Amino acid sequence: MTREIGGSGAGDFERIFRLINDYIRRGSRKVLADADLTRPQFHTLLHLAFHDNDMSIGHLCQHMNLSSATMTGIIDRLEARELVQRVRDTKDRRVIRIQITEQGHKVLECTYQGRINLFENALSVLDVGEKEKLYVLLEKFYGGLSEYIENLQNKEEEKN
């Protein structure tokens, strides 16, 4: 496939991001399989870890864009492995909060480190300056993409 000359180049970017995403998924699959985790289970642990290890199922559903039934199944399986626990909210007894257990933190740390190793290996082809430029550009791209998606979601909500 040839690169677009002029224009937005959006097709080229879509293609390269799709290819990168495919390799990240393939590399992550091995790391997650070694920990006997599915991608949704890993992402649930990750969301909990990055949100003070204390979220309601409803909040997790919103953050991960999953139904309550799907999230409940994920939490059930993680809880059966003692990777998370359900805890009643101290302010509102009707709310159940999900917290990562010590065992869950250990599993998450190993799998997260495996993913970091994947990125370290991939980034080894770049020098420090190239890594810094890439990061700045990706951060800027992320800002534009997230703003666009949020605007789309807001317009959709206004219709309903």
C-alpha positions, 0 to 999 in steps of 0.5 A, a space after each residue: 500500500 502506498 502512502 497518500 501524498 498531500 491530503 490528511 493522510 488519515 488512511 495511512 494513519 488508520 492503517 499504521 495504528 491498526 497494524 500497531 494495535 494488532 501487534 500489541 494485542 498479539 504480544 499481550 496475548 502471551 503475557 495475559 495467557 501466562 497469568 491466565 487472564 483475559 483482556 477484559 479481566 486485565 483491563 478491569 484490574 488496570 482500571 482499578 489500579 489507576 483509580 485508587 483501587 476503589 470503584 463501583 461496578 457501575 463506575 467500572 462499566 462506564 469507564 470500560 464501556 461494558 454492560 452491567 451483566 458483562 462487568 458482573 461476570 468479569 468481577 465474579 471470575 476475578 473474585 473467584 481467583 481472589 484477585 478482587 473483592 467486593 466491599 460495601 461502601 461505608 457511606 451508602 450500604 447499597 453500593 458495592 465497591 470493587 478492590 484489588 486484593 494483594 494477590 490481584 496486585 501481584 498478578 497485575 504487576 507481572 502482566 503490566 511489566 510484561 506489557 512494558 517489556 513489549 513496548 521497551 523492545 519495540 521502542 529500542 529502534 528509536 533514539 532518545 530524541 525520537 522517543 521524546 518526539 513520538 511521545 509528544 506527537 502521540 499525546 497531541 494526537 490523543 488529545 485531538 482524538 479524545 476531544 473528537 470522540 467526546 464531542 460525538 458522544 455529547 451530540 449523541 446524548 443530546 439527541 436522546 
